[in-house]
Every structure is written in structure tokens, then in C-alpha cells.
């Protein structure tokens, strides 16, 4: 299952789309979701569990086979360690601003629907 989570204070169309490919069995996926929430970011999750098409899309987009794989707008951030380094270095706000100015391009895989 997937969810859209994070801060609900900034839902305007100029906010970059944050996507997390994940597995329910992956502790680093949970860490990544928690870190994104702590940063006040809304995000969509795309479960690759039992979905070979979603896993193939993730691998094609990221060039990696492991989860989580995190995208902010059109930028592939990487996994949890990469996201954590981006936050620790203070570079996350600059990336968010850069992605706000790009046109939004939707990937072929649709996020899971939160129920």
C-alpha cells in the first residue's frame, strides 16, 4: 500500500513531486519516510512488493535495484543514506527550489492509492 503523507500546509502546484519507491519489509524505507515527514514534505509511495512492473520502472528510472529510491521532481536523490546526507548538508532546500522551477513530468507508474 501507499500513502501520501507529510505536511498539508503547502499543497500548491509549484511544490515538487516527491516519490519513494519502497518495500514494506525494508527498514531504510521506513527511515526515509520518517525523515521526509520530519522535513515537512508531502510524498507519494510506490510499493515494489509483488509488482514487477513497478520494480522495473524503479530500476529504469534510478539505475539501482535496491529500495528505497527517492525522487524529488525529476531529480533522483538515491536511497535513505543519500537523502539523509542531503538533509544534513543543508542542500535539500536548494534542491526543492530547483525542482519548483521545472515543469512537472509524471512517471509511467502510478503511486498506490491511500485508503
Protein Blocks (a to p, Z undefined) as FASTA:
>chain_A
ZZdedjfkbmcfkbccddddddfklmklmmmmmmmmmnopacddddfehplklmmmmmmm
nopabdcdddehjbcfbifklmmmmmmnopmmmmmmmmmmpccdddfbdcdddZZ
